[in-house]
């Protein structure tokens, strides 16, 4: 899904504060529609399985397949928001028909996103699997992985592949945009903290948690794409 064919507008045309742009980005008609879908969709699927599909032959498999595709489309739409924002997009758009995914494209997006996460958090996961403890070394490995994660995610999404997910490429890219990347990383930490707080600490119905989480993921997607737009010259990725 490479859709970077349009040149973005000039920087001086984007005068609104970036944090306002990011938090308003999901509040378009297309964005609100997707937030609505991912607020109520999981609950509807669970109710279908509970009251209908469990009484149908292969109903559990149908539910599993449907749930995987449902989550896969959500991941695909978030990556689309990154692409859209990489052209200085300021409001969430619907996916054009030409880029609408089939089931294999959804699976491929699963693989790309999970690969970027595995490369960043694999060392911490491997350490825990081997030593069965969460100590200082675990948190050092986890912290390093989380620091590289936004750049790895951006690289995987914009290249639409995992070819550039190597430590040298990621380190050089961070060096070229270091101050801006620190800001991006801090924003990721804050929004990730908000998502964790919503999931763990807020005593609200699950479907509302789903909607807030999807909204915050769209906010992150916008900031990630805009980071590329601002620093594409320094990064020199050629896309």
VEXVOSE-900513 format. One record per residue (C-alpha): y, x, z; residue in three letters. Coordinates in steps of 0.1 Angstrom, whole numbers, plus 2048, in hexadecimal, padded with zeros to 3 digits. Layout:
! residues N
  yy  xx  zz residu
   Y   X   Z    ALA
...
This chain:
! residues 239
  yy  xx  zz residu
 800 800 800    UNK
 81B 818 7F4    UNK
 83B 804 7EE    UNK
 856 81E 7F2    UNK
 863 819 7CF    UNK
 886 80C 7D8    UNK
 8A1 823 7E4    UNK
 8AF 819 806    UNK
 8D4 810 80B    UNK
 8ED 82A 816    UNK
 8EE 832 83B    UNK
 912 826 83E    UNK
 907 804 833    UNK
 8F2 801 853    UNK
 90B 7FD 86E    UNK
 8F9 7E8 888    UNK
 8EB 7FC 8A6    UNK
 8C8 807 89F    UNK
 8B9 7F8 8BE    UNK
 8C8 7D6 8B6    UNK
 8BA 7D9 892    UNK
 897 7E0 8A0    UNK
 896 7C4 8B9    UNK
 8A4 7AB 8A0    UNK
 88D 7B7 884    UNK
 870 79F 88C    UNK
 887 780 88E    UNK
 888 777 869    UNK
 875 759 85C    UNK
 858 76F 851    UNK
 857 782 871    UNK
 858 763 887    UNK
 83C 754 872    UNK
 826 772 879    UNK
 82F 772 89E    UNK
 825 74D 89E    UNK
 804 755 88D    UNK
 7FC 771 8A5    UNK
 807 75D 8C4    UNK
 7F0 740 8BE    UNK
 7D6 74E 8A5    UNK
 7C0 760 8BE    UNK
 7BE 741 8D5    UNK
 7B6 72B 8B7    UNK
 79A 742 8AC    UNK
 78B 744 8CF    UNK
 78C 71D 8D1    UNK
 77B 71A 8AF    UNK
 75F 732 8BA    UNK
 75B 720 8DC    UNK
 75A 6FC 8CF    UNK
 74E 6FF 8AB    UNK
 741 720 89E    UNK
 729 726 8BA    UNK
 716 707 8AF    UNK
 715 713 88A    UNK
 6FB 72A 87B    UNK
 70A 74E 87B    UNK
 728 73F 88C    UNK
 72C 75D 8A3    UNK
 72C 774 885    UNK
 745 75F 873    UNK
 75C 760 892    UNK
 758 786 894    UNK
 760 78B 86F    UNK
 77E 773 871    UNK
 78B 784 890    UNK
 788 7A7 880    UNK
 79A 79B 861    UNK
 7B5 789 876    UNK
 7BC 7A9 889    UNK
 7BA 7BD 869    UNK
 7D5 7A8 859    UNK
 7EB 7AD 878    UNK
 7E7 7D3 875    UNK
 7EE 7D1 84F    UNK
 80E 7BD 855    UNK
 81A 7D5 86F    UNK
 815 7F2 857    UNK
 827 7DE 83C    UNK
 844 7DB 855    UNK
 845 801 857    UNK
 846 804 831    UNK
 862 7E9 830    UNK
 876 7FA 84B    UNK
 872 81C 83A    UNK
 88A 80E 820    UNK
 8A3 804 83B    UNK
 895 7E1 83E    UNK
 8A7 7CE 859    UNK
 893 7AE 85A    UNK
 86D 7A8 857    UNK
 862 79D 834    UNK
 843 78A 827    UNK
 82A 7A0 815    UNK
 82F 79D 7EF    UNK
 811 78E 7DD    UNK
 80B 7AF 7CA    UNK
 805 7C1 7EB    UNK
 7F2 7A5 7FD    UNK
 7D2 7B5 80B    UNK
 7AE 7AC 804    UNK
 793 7B0 81F    UNK
 78B 7D4 815    UNK
 7B0 7DE 817    UNK
 7B1 7D0 83A    UNK
 793 7E5 843    UNK
 7A3 804 834    UNK
 7C2 7FE 849    UNK
 7AC 7FC 868    UNK
 79E 81E 85E    UNK
 7C0 82E 858    UNK
 7CF 822 879    UNK
 7B1 82A 88E    UNK
 7AE 84C 87E    UNK
 7D2 855 888    UNK
 7CB 849 8AB    UNK
 7AA 85C 8AD    UNK
 7BA 87D 8A2    UNK
 7D5 87A 8BD    UNK
 7C1 86C 8DA    UNK
 79F 879 8D1    UNK
 7A3 899 8E6    UNK
 7AC 885 905    UNK
 78F 86D 8FE    UNK
 777 88A 8F9    UNK
 782 89A 919    UNK
 77D 87A 92D    UNK
 75B 874 91C    UNK
 74F 897 925    UNK
 75E 89C 948    UNK
 75F 877 953    UNK
 780 87C 965    UNK
 7A5 875 960    UNK
 7B7 894 96D    UNK
 7D5 8AA 963    UNK
 7C4 8B7 944    UNK
 7BC 894 938    UNK
 7E0 889 93C    UNK
 7EC 8A9 92A    UNK
 7D5 8A2 90C    UNK
 7DF 87D 90D    UNK
 804 885 90E    UNK
 801 89E 8F1    UNK
 7EF 884 8DD    UNK
 808 869 8E4    UNK
 825 880 8DB    UNK
 815 886 8B8    UNK
 80A 862 8B4    UNK
 82B 853 8A4    UNK
 82C 86F 88A    UNK
 807 86C 883    UNK
 80A 846 880    UNK
 828 849 869    UNK
 816 863 853    UNK
 7F6 84E 850    UNK
 809 82E 847    UNK
 822 83D 82E    UNK
 808 853 81D    UNK
 7F0 836 81F    UNK
 7D5 850 827    UNK
 7CA 869 841    UNK
 7CD 888 82C    UNK
 7EC 894 83F    UNK
 7DF 88D 862    UNK
 7DC 8B2 86C    UNK
 7EE 8C3 889    UNK
 801 8DC 873    UNK
 810 8C1 85D    UNK
 819 8AB 87A    UNK
 828 8C8 88E    UNK
 83D 8D3 871    UNK
 849 8AF 86B    UNK
 853 8AC 88F    UNK
 865 8CD 88E    UNK
 87A 8C2 870    UNK
 886 8A3 881    UNK
 883 8AE 8A6    UNK
 8A1 89D 8B6    UNK
 89C 87C 8A3    UNK
 877 87D 8AB    UNK
 87D 881 8D0    UNK
 892 861 8CE    UNK
 876 850 8BB    UNK
 85C 85C 8D4    UNK
 871 84F 8F2    UNK
 875 82D 8E1    UNK
 84F 82C 8DC    UNK
 84A 834 901    UNK
 862 818 90B    UNK
 853 7FE 8F4    UNK
 82F 808 8FD    UNK
 839 804 922    UNK
 846 7E1 91A    UNK
 826 7D8 909    UNK
 811 7E5 926    UNK
 827 7D2 93F    UNK
 823 7B2 92B    UNK
 7FD 7B5 928    UNK
 7F6 7C0 94C    UNK
 812 7B5 963    UNK
 821 794 955    UNK
 80F 775 962    UNK
 814 761 942    UNK
 7FB 74F 92B    UNK
 7E7 765 914    UNK
 7F5 757 8F3    UNK
 819 75F 8FE    UNK
 80D 783 905    UNK
 7FF 784 8E2    UNK
 820 77A 8D3    UNK
 835 791 8E7    UNK
 81E 7AE 8DF    UNK
 81F 7A7 8BA    UNK
 845 7A5 8BB    UNK
 848 7C7 8CD    UNK
 830 7D6 8B3    UNK
 847 7CB 897    UNK
 865 7DA 8AA    UNK
 852 7FB 8AB    UNK
 849 7F8 887    UNK
 86D 7F4 87D    UNK
 878 812 892    UNK
 85C 827 883    UNK
 866 81E 860    UNK
 88B 824 866    UNK
 883 846 874    UNK
 874 850 853    UNK
 892 841 840    UNK
 8AB 856 855    UNK
 896 876 853    UNK
 885 874 831    UNK
 89B 891 824    UNK
 892 8A8 840    UNK
 86D 89E 840    UNK
 86A 8A4 81B    UNK
 84A 890 818    UNK
 851 887 7F4    UNK
 849 862 7F7    UNK
